[in-house]
Amino acid sequence: MSVGRFADGLEERAADVLPEAVFRYFRQGSRDSTSTSEATAAWERHRFLPQVLRDVTEVDLRSTVLGAELACPFAVAPTAMQRAVHPEGEVAMARGIAAAGSLMVVSSNSGSTFEDIAATGVTFWAQVYVTADRPACLPLLHRAAAAGARAVVLTADTPVVGTKHDGEGPTIWDLAGPGWSHANFPDGYGSSPGDAKATDLGPQDVEWLARTTRLPVVVKGVLRADDARRCAEAGAAAVWVSNHGGRQFDGAAATADCLEAVVAEVGDEVEVYVDGGVRTARHVVTAHALGASAAFMGRPPVYALGTEGSAGVERLLGELDDELTEALMLLGCPSLGRVTTALLSR
């Protein structure tokens, strides 16, 4: 079956129901949105050579990331300000993801506590921006670990926040209500210069995070093979190919065009993930064919949350599961683990 009527036009429906400033915040990229606009098209360029005479009576969608088995392979990337689209924010998102059997990465700027998110039963990782004063981010990390986070995701591509051209009228910050963000930080966080994002991140920070939290560390924001090598040698459990949804350096290459080189460099040593413009089951199949262990989605789950709440998130992921089942059957693959580069038309 196709991706389904719910996923079709989802962005447009979100634009209809969300305040314009809120929708613009989630939709926009940095500066001219060049990288944002190119992301999905890069996945669309890939073509396949389906196999025949293969038994696809039973198709298994299960996948494993850092030892956690997922029933649904469409994992959800970290996104802040989710309470701007739904009163329960990340908790509502977590319910939908848990019901679908997938994985959620919780933004460090979440408006919901790790404890409330964990109470939904969702499998979750905690995203972090390492601070200039390293100990300043420790309370967040310890709270996440105590609540059951299974990994730490270090966002490495944000020494400063990329400029957004927000246009005229109110912004999301003008509309922001109390408690929309920073629910997991101690009182007073942000008042010290040491709370700012570190501009001197290095491989030693990967090792420090792993040692301090005793959790696997995923480094997010990697586009280059040499950077992936540095991450692996520093002890990262995984590298995440990402250009931050086109919200950092405008003109950064599409992740679909960077993934294969990163996998070639470190794929035999660490898990490799990818996000950026992933919208359909075919994109996820492409990611796995190029060597990814998992593919993450950012904007679509937020739009689903804004239109139909937890049920919308579960519905979106369920429809994508159905699409993936059909895709694997037509490719002659009874599981994602059987998807390889041999299926790609070169």
matplotlib code that plots the C-alpha trace (Angstrom):
import matplotlib.pyplot as plt

x = [0.0, 1.1, 2.3, -1.4, -3.7, -2.6, 1.0, 0.1, -0.3, 0.8, 2.9, 0.1, -2.4, 0.1, 0.4, -3.4, -3.7, -0.6, 0.1, 2.0, 5.1, 5.2, 4.9, 7.6, 9.9, 9.7, 9.7, 12.5, 16.1, 19.0, 19.5, 18.1, 17.0, 19.1, 20.1, 16.6, 15.1, 17.6, 17.3, 14.4, 15.4, 18.7, 17.0, 14.8, 17.7, 18.4, 17.0, 16.8, 17.3, 14.5, 15.2, 12.8, 12.3, 12.7, 10.4, 8.7, 5.7, 6.8, 8.5, 10.3, 10.5, 12.4, 15.7, 18.3, 20.0, 22.6, 21.1, 17.5, 15.1, 12.6, 9.4, 9.2, 12.4, 11.3, 13.1, 12.4, 15.1, 15.3, 13.2, 12.7, 9.5, 7.1, 4.7, 4.2, 2.3, 0.7, -0.1, 1.7, 4.6, 7.2, 5.0, 2.4, 5.1, 6.5, 3.1, 2.7, 6.3, 5.9, 2.7, 4.4, 7.4, 10.0, 12.7, 12.6, 15.6, 14.7, 16.0, 18.0, 15.6, 12.5, 9.5, 8.7, 10.7, 12.7, 10.7, 7.3, 8.6, 10.0, 6.6, 5.1, 7.3, 9.1, 12.7, 14.6, 18.0, 18.9, 20.4, 22.9, 24.8, 28.1, 28.5, 31.5, 31.8, 31.6, 30.1, 27.2, 25.6, 26.1, 22.8, 20.9, 22.9, 22.6, 18.8, 18.5, 20.4, 18.5, 15.2, 16.3, 17.9, 19.8, 22.3, 23.6, 23.4, 26.1, 25.1, 28.4, 27.5, 26.3, 29.1, 26.7, 23.1, 22.7, 21.0, 17.3, 15.6, 12.3, 10.5, 8.0, 5.5, 5.8, 8.2, 7.8, 9.7, 7.1, 4.4, 6.4, 4.5, 6.1, 7.5, 7.8, 11.5, 14.4, 12.2, 15.2, 17.7, 18.2, 16.8, 19.0, 20.5, 21.4, 22.4, 26.1, 28.5, 29.6, 26.1, 26.7, 27.4, 31.0, 33.0, 36.0, 34.4, 36.9, 37.3, 38.1, 34.5, 33.2, 35.3, 34.3, 30.6, 31.0, 33.0, 30.7, 27.4, 28.4, 26.1, 26.9, 27.6, 26.2, 27.8, 25.3, 26.1, 28.8, 29.0, 32.7, 34.5, 37.5, 35.3, 33.6, 37.0, 37.8, 34.5, 35.1, 38.6, 37.4, 35.0, 31.7, 29.2, 27.7, 27.9, 24.9, 25.1, 23.1, 23.1, 20.7, 17.7, 19.4, 19.2, 23.0, 25.4, 23.2, 24.8, 25.9, 25.7, 22.6, 23.0, 21.9, 25.1, 27.4, 26.2, 28.0, 31.5, 30.9, 29.8, 32.8, 35.1, 33.7, 30.7, 32.6, 33.4, 30.4, 26.7, 25.9, 22.6, 21.2, 18.4, 17.6, 14.7, 13.6, 9.9, 9.0, 9.7, 11.8, 14.1, 14.6, 15.3, 17.8, 19.5, 19.9, 21.2, 23.8, 24.8, 22.9, 21.9, 18.9, 17.1, 15.6, 12.7, 12.4, 9.7, 7.0, 6.4, 6.1, 3.5, 1.6, 1.7, 0.3, -2.5, -3.7, -1.6, -0.2, -2.7, -1.3, 2.3, 1.3, -0.7, 2.1, 4.6, 2.1, 1.4, 5.1, 5.5, 2.9, 4.7, 8.0, 6.4, 5.3, 8.6, 10.6, 8.3, 8.7, 12.5, 12.6, 13.9, 12.2, 13.9, 15.8, 18.9, 18.8, 18.9, 22.4, 24.1, 23.6, 20.0, 21.0, 21.2, 24.6]
y = [0.0, 3.6, 5.9, 6.6, 9.6, 10.8, 11.2, 12.8, 16.6, 16.3, 19.4, 21.4, 20.3, 21.3, 24.7, 25.1, 24.2, 25.6, 29.3, 30.7, 31.6, 28.0, 26.3, 28.6, 27.7, 24.0, 24.3, 26.8, 26.1, 28.5, 31.6, 30.8, 27.2, 25.7, 22.6, 22.1, 22.3, 19.8, 17.1, 14.9, 15.3, 13.7, 10.5, 10.5, 10.3, 6.7, 3.8, 0.1, -3.3, -5.4, -9.1, -11.9, -15.5, -14.7, -15.9, -12.8, -14.5, -13.2, -9.7, -8.7, -5.0, -5.3, -3.6, -3.1, 0.0, -0.1, -3.3, -2.1, -4.0, -1.8, -3.0, 0.1, 1.2, 4.8, 6.4, 10.0, 12.7, 15.3, 18.4, 21.2, 23.3, 20.4, 22.0, 24.7, 22.1, 20.1, 20.9, 17.7, 18.1, 15.4, 13.3, 13.1, 12.4, 9.6, 7.9, 7.7, 6.5, 3.9, 2.6, 2.2, 0.4, 2.9, 5.1, 8.7, 11.1, 13.7, 17.3, 18.8, 21.7, 19.5, 21.1, 17.7, 16.0, 12.8, 11.2, 11.9, 10.8, 7.6, 6.9, 6.3, 3.3, 4.7, 3.7, 7.0, 8.6, 12.0, 14.7, 17.2, 20.3, 20.2, 23.5, 25.8, 24.9, 21.1, 20.4, 22.7, 20.0, 17.2, 17.6, 17.2, 14.1, 12.5, 13.1, 11.5, 8.5, 8.1, 8.3, 5.4, 7.0, 4.3, 6.6, 10.2, 12.0, 14.7, 17.3, 18.3, 20.7, 23.7, 25.8, 28.7, 28.6, 29.1, 32.4, 32.1, 34.7, 34.8, 37.5, 39.9, 39.3, 37.4, 34.6, 31.4, 33.1, 35.8, 33.1, 30.8, 29.8, 29.0, 25.5, 25.1, 24.3, 23.5, 21.3, 19.1, 21.8, 23.0, 26.4, 29.3, 27.4, 29.8, 32.7, 31.9, 32.3, 28.8, 27.6, 28.6, 26.0, 24.9, 26.3, 24.0, 20.6, 17.8, 14.0, 14.2, 15.3, 12.0, 10.1, 12.3, 11.9, 8.1, 8.0, 10.4, 9.0, 5.3, 5.3, 4.8, 8.1, 8.9, 11.8, 13.7, 16.1, 14.2, 14.6, 13.8, 10.5, 11.9, 13.3, 9.9, 8.4, 10.8, 10.0, 6.2, 6.5, 8.7, 5.9, 6.8, 3.9, 5.4, 8.4, 10.1, 11.6, 14.8, 18.5, 19.5, 19.5, 22.3, 24.5, 25.1, 25.8, 26.6, 24.9, 21.8, 18.7, 16.5, 13.6, 11.1, 12.1, 11.8, 8.6, 6.0, 7.6, 7.6, 4.0, 3.0, 4.7, 3.4, 1.2, -2.0, -0.5, 1.6, 2.0, 4.7, 6.6, 9.2, 11.8, 14.7, 14.7, 11.2, 11.0, 7.6, 3.9, 4.0, 6.6, 4.3, 1.4, 3.6, 4.5, 0.9, 0.0, 2.7, 1.1, 2.9, 1.0, 3.3, 6.3, 9.1, 11.5, 15.0, 17.3, 14.7, 13.4, 16.9, 17.8, 14.6, 15.6, 19.0, 17.7, 14.6, 14.3, 11.0, 9.2, 11.1, 10.1, 6.4, 6.6, 8.1, 5.5, 2.7, 3.8, 4.0, 0.5, -0.7, 1.1, -0.5, -4.0, -3.6, -2.1, -5.0, -7.5, -5.9, -5.7, -9.5, -8.8, -10.5, -8.1, -4.8, -6.8, -8.3, -4.8, -4.2, -2.0, -4.8, -3.6, -0.1, 0.7, 2.2]
z = [0.0, -0.4, 2.4, 3.1, 3.1, 6.6, 5.5, 2.2, 2.8, 6.4, 6.3, 4.7, 7.3, 10.1, 8.4, 8.7, 12.3, 13.9, 14.6, 11.6, 13.8, 15.2, 11.9, 10.4, 13.3, 12.5, 8.7, 8.2, 7.6, 8.2, 6.0, 2.5, 3.4, 0.6, 2.5, 3.9, 0.4, -1.1, 1.5, 0.3, -3.4, -2.6, -1.4, -4.4, -6.8, -5.9, -7.9, -7.2, -8.8, -7.2, -6.7, -7.8, -6.9, -3.2, -0.5, 1.1, 2.6, 6.0, 6.3, 9.5, 10.2, 13.4, 13.8, 16.6, 17.6, 20.4, 21.6, 21.7, 19.5, 17.7, 16.1, 14.0, 12.2, 11.8, 14.7, 15.8, 16.0, 18.8, 18.3, 20.8, 21.5, 21.0, 23.5, 20.9, 18.8, 21.6, 25.2, 26.4, 24.1, 24.3, 26.5, 23.8, 21.2, 23.4, 23.7, 20.0, 19.5, 22.3, 20.8, 17.4, 19.0, 17.9, 19.5, 20.6, 21.1, 23.6, 23.1, 25.9, 25.6, 26.1, 27.8, 29.4, 32.1, 31.4, 34.2, 32.5, 29.1, 30.6, 32.2, 28.8, 28.3, 25.3, 24.5, 24.6, 24.3, 25.6, 23.3, 24.7, 23.8, 25.8, 27.6, 27.7, 31.4, 31.1, 34.6, 33.8, 31.6, 34.2, 36.1, 32.8, 31.9, 35.3, 35.3, 31.9, 32.9, 36.2, 34.2, 31.9, 28.9, 27.0, 25.2, 25.1, 21.7, 21.5, 18.9, 17.5, 14.7, 16.8, 18.2, 17.4, 16.3, 12.5, 11.5, 10.6, 8.5, 10.3, 8.3, 9.7, 12.5, 15.8, 16.2, 18.2, 21.0, 21.2, 21.7, 23.9, 27.1, 30.5, 30.6, 26.8, 27.2, 29.6, 31.8, 32.8, 33.8, 37.3, 38.3, 37.1, 34.2, 31.4, 33.6, 33.5, 30.6, 31.2, 30.3, 26.6, 24.0, 23.8, 20.9, 21.7, 21.3, 20.7, 20.7, 24.4, 25.0, 23.5, 25.9, 28.8, 28.1, 28.0, 31.2, 33.0, 32.1, 31.6, 28.6, 24.9, 23.1, 19.7, 17.9, 15.8, 13.0, 11.1, 7.4, 6.7, 6.8, 8.6, 11.3, 11.6, 12.1, 14.9, 16.6, 16.4, 17.7, 20.6, 21.7, 20.1, 20.0, 16.8, 14.5, 13.1, 9.7, 9.9, 8.8, 11.5, 9.1, 7.2, 10.3, 10.7, 7.8, 4.8, 1.9, 3.8, 1.7, 1.8, 4.2, 1.5, -0.4, 2.7, 4.2, 2.1, 2.6, 6.4, 6.4, 4.3, 6.9, 10.2, 9.5, 10.5, 13.9, 15.0, 14.1, 11.6, 11.6, 9.3, 9.1, 6.8, 4.4, 5.3, 4.4, 3.0, 3.4, 0.2, 1.8, 4.8, 2.5, 0.6, 3.9, 4.9, 1.4, 1.8, 5.1, 7.8, 10.9, 11.4, 9.8, 11.8, 11.0, 12.4, 11.1, 10.0, 13.6, 14.9, 12.2, 13.1, 16.7, 15.9, 13.8, 15.8, 18.9, 20.0, 17.7, 14.8, 15.6, 16.0, 12.8, 10.8, 11.9, 11.4, 7.8, 7.1, 8.5, 6.0, 3.2, 4.2, 4.3, 0.7, -0.4, 1.1, -0.5, -3.9, -3.5, -2.6, 0.9, 3.9, 6.4, 6.6, 7.4, 3.9, 2.3, 0.9, -1.7, -4.2, -4.5, -5.7, -9.4, -10.0]

ax = plt.figure().add_subplot(projection="3d")
ax.plot(x, y, z, "-o")
ax.set_aspect("equal")
plt.show()
